[in-house]
Amino acid sequence: MLIDSHCHLNFLDSPNIALAAARMGGVGGFLCVGVDKDGIDDVCALAQDNMDVWASIGQHPNTTEKDLSWISERIAKFESSSKVIALGEMGLDYSQCSDDREEQLRQISCFEYQLALAENLKYPVIIHTRDAEEDTASILENFSSVRGVMHCFTESWALAEKALNLGYYISMSGIVTFKNAGLVREVASRVPKDRLLVETDSPWLAPVPYRGKLNQPLFVTETAKFLANYLDWEMSDFELKTEQNFFRLFTKAKAIP
């Protein structure tokens, strides 16, 4: 089955309708990713209310906060449900602060705090990185025992290779279907089969032929079809392999009967 390994269901107007449509389209699992304190209870509630939805808890680099104690508090609150399977979305995004080292250092502090927590709690992590390759690679190397996924990957093969060498997975979003995404496709072609995941990042980044529209978990099927064709895989093999990869990384998730 296909799994949408990264979506933000709580930002959809009607998440239950979107989930129903995706299930009808053959999508069998969804990782709803947290990005901040304000939305995390909604993220976890969606996971608790739906057998095929899991949750992650984390602070996105674009919304850094000084007090991150809420992350541990929410993990403790929801851990007994077995639906929280990862920490993140975390990382670095210098796209809007390329000349602001103070902001970059705030992001680094937030990132390192969450990686240390993941290291202590033995959770996999979900990494967001944009225009911050050098710092991202250096920080991940400093937490070399942590494993996770480089989500919605759009950076260079050099960073992808460093992440792969550290045990990370690479996830492709609808961006890989865009006409001008040749470098992203090149990275996808070089990722080992046992390290590839697929995602929507909905409600953003809808794939062709829905580009420009509101993204939803159903559209992971379009990205998967594109990638299977581009990589010359049988679709059934692509579905099976990415499903296996998901459960291998997110060991706290229980395979759906």
C-alpha positions in Angstrom: 0.0 0.0 0.0 1.0 3.6 -0.4 1.8 5.7 2.7 1.8 9.4 2.8 4.9 9.8 5.0 4.4 13.5 5.6 1.2 15.5 5.6 -0.4 18.3 7.7 -4.0 17.1 8.0 -4.7 19.7 10.6 -4.2 22.5 8.0 -6.9 21.0 5.7 -10.4 22.4 5.9 -12.0 18.9 6.1 -9.3 16.4 7.1 -11.8 13.5 7.5 -13.1 14.0 4.0 -9.5 14.2 2.6 -8.7 11.0 4.5 -11.7 9.2 3.1 -10.8 10.2 -0.5 -7.2 9.1 0.0 -8.3 5.7 1.3 -10.6 5.2 -1.6 -7.7 6.0 -3.9 -5.5 3.3 -2.3 -3.5 5.3 0.3 -3.3 3.2 3.5 -1.4 5.2 6.0 -0.7 8.8 6.9 1.9 10.5 9.1 0.5 13.8 10.3 3.4 16.0 11.2 3.5 18.6 13.9 5.2 21.9 13.5 4.4 24.0 16.6 2.8 24.0 20.0 -0.5 25.6 18.9 -1.4 22.9 16.5 0.0 19.8 18.1 -3.1 18.8 20.0 -5.1 18.7 16.7 -2.3 16.6 15.1 -2.4 14.1 17.9 -6.2 14.0 18.0 -6.3 13.1 14.3 -3.9 10.2 15.0 -5.9 9.0 18.0 -9.2 9.1 16.1 -7.9 7.3 13.0 -6.3 3.9 13.1 -4.3 4.6 9.9 -2.9 8.0 11.0 0.2 8.5 13.1 1.6 11.7 14.6 4.9 13.4 15.1 5.7 16.2 17.5 8.2 19.0 16.8 9.0 22.7 16.2 9.5 23.9 12.7 12.5 26.1 12.1 10.3 29.0 10.8 8.5 29.1 14.1 11.3 28.8 16.6 10.5 29.3 20.3 12.8 29.7 23.3 10.8 27.4 25.5 10.6 23.9 23.9 9.6 22.1 27.1 6.1 21.6 25.5 7.6 18.9 23.2 8.5 16.6 26.1 5.2 17.3 27.8 3.2 16.4 24.7 5.3 13.2 24.2 4.6 12.1 27.7 0.9 12.9 27.3 0.4 11.0 24.1 3.0 8.3 24.2 0.7 5.8 25.8 -1.5 5.8 22.8 1.4 4.5 20.6 0.4 6.9 17.9 3.3 9.4 18.3 6.1 7.8 16.2 8.6 10.6 15.5 10.0 13.9 16.5 9.8 16.8 14.0 9.3 18.6 11.8 12.6 20.2 12.8 15.7 21.6 11.1 17.0 24.7 9.4 15.6 27.1 6.8 17.8 29.9 5.8 15.8 30.9 2.7 14.4 34.1 4.4 17.4 34.8 6.7 20.5 34.3 4.7 22.1 37.4 6.1 20.7 37.1 9.7 23.1 34.9 11.7 21.3 35.6 14.9 18.1 34.0 13.5 20.2 31.2 12.1 21.6 30.6 15.5 18.1 30.5 17.0 17.2 27.8 14.5 20.3 25.9 15.3 19.6 25.9 19.0 16.1 24.7 18.4 17.3 22.0 16.1 20.0 20.7 18.4 17.6 20.7 21.4 15.2 18.4 19.4 17.9 16.1 18.1 19.2 15.7 21.7 15.7 14.8 22.8 15.4 12.3 20.0 18.7 10.8 20.9 17.6 10.4 24.5 14.2 9.1 23.7 15.3 7.0 20.7 12.8 8.5 18.3 13.4 8.9 14.6 13.3 12.5 13.4 11.8 14.4 10.4 14.2 16.9 9.0 13.4 20.1 7.1 16.3 21.8 5.4 16.4 24.6 3.0 19.4 26.7 1.9 21.3 25.5 5.0 23.3 22.5 3.7 26.6 23.1 5.6 25.0 23.6 9.0 22.5 20.8 8.5 25.2 18.3 7.6 27.4 19.4 10.5 24.6 19.2 13.1 23.4 15.8 11.9 27.0 14.4 12.1 27.1 15.7 15.8 24.1 13.5 16.5 25.2 10.5 14.5 23.2 8.0 16.5 19.9 9.6 15.5 18.1 8.3 12.4 15.3 9.9 10.4 14.1 11.2 7.1 15.1 14.2 5.0 11.6 15.3 4.1 10.5 17.0 0.9 14.1 16.9 -0.3 15.2 19.6 -2.7 18.8 20.1 -1.9 22.0 18.7 -3.5 23.1 15.1 -3.9 26.1 16.0 -1.7 23.8 16.6 1.3 21.6 13.6 0.4 24.7 11.3 0.3 25.9 12.6 3.7 22.4 12.0 5.2 22.3 8.5 3.6 25.7 7.7 5.1 24.3 8.6 8.5 21.4 6.2 8.0 18.7 8.7 6.9 16.0 8.1 4.4 15.1 10.6 1.6 11.5 11.5 1.0 10.2 12.9 -2.3 7.2 15.2 -2.5 5.2 16.5 -5.5 8.1 18.8 -6.3 9.7 15.9 -8.1 7.0 16.1 -10.8 7.6 19.8 -11.5 9.1 20.6 -14.9 12.0 22.5 -13.5 12.9 19.9 -10.8 15.6 18.1 -12.8 18.1 18.2 -9.9 15.5 16.7 -7.5 14.8 13.9 -10.0 18.5 13.3 -10.3 18.8 12.9 -6.5 15.7 10.5 -6.5 17.4 8.4 -9.2 20.5 7.9 -6.9 18.7 7.1 -3.6 18.8 3.4 -2.8 15.5 1.6 -3.1 15.5 0.8 0.6 15.9 4.4 1.7 13.2 6.1 -0.4 9.9 7.5 0.9 7.1 9.4 -0.7 4.9 12.2 0.7 2.5 15.1 -0.1 3.5 17.7 2.5 -0.2 18.6 2.0 -1.8 21.1 1.9 1.2 22.5 0.0 3.1 21.4 -3.1 0.5 19.6 -5.1 2.1 17.4 -7.8 1.4 17.7 -11.5 -1.4 17.5 -12.8 -2.8 19.3 -9.7 0.0 21.9 -9.3 -1.3 25.2 -8.0 -4.2 23.6 -6.3 -4.6 22.7 -2.6 -2.7 19.5 -2.0 -4.3 16.5 -0.2 -3.1 13.1 0.8 -4.8 11.4 -2.2 -2.3 13.1 -4.5 0.5 11.0 -3.1 -0.6 8.5 -5.7 0.4 10.9 -8.5 3.9 11.4 -7.1 4.2 7.7 -6.6 3.2 6.9 -10.2 5.6 9.5 -11.5 8.5 8.2 -9.5 7.8 4.6 -10.3 7.8 5.4 -14.0 10.8 7.7 -13.8 12.8 5.1 -11.8 11.5 2.2 -14.0 9.9 0.3 -11.1 6.7 -1.7 -11.2 4.1 0.3 -9.3 3.4 -2.7 -7.1 7.1 -2.9 -6.2 7.3 0.9 -5.5 4.3 0.6 -3.1 5.7 -2.4 -1.3 9.2 -1.0 -1.0 8.2 2.4 0.3 5.8 0.8 2.7 8.5 -1.4 4.1 10.9 1.6 4.3 8.3 3.5 6.3 7.8 0.8 8.9 11.5 0.1 9.1 12.3 3.8 9.9 9.2 4.5 12.1 9.4 1.4 14.2 6.9 2.7 16.7 4.2 2.5 14.1 2.3 -0.7 14.0 1.6 -2.2 10.6 -2.1 -1.8 9.7 -3.8 -5.3 9.6 
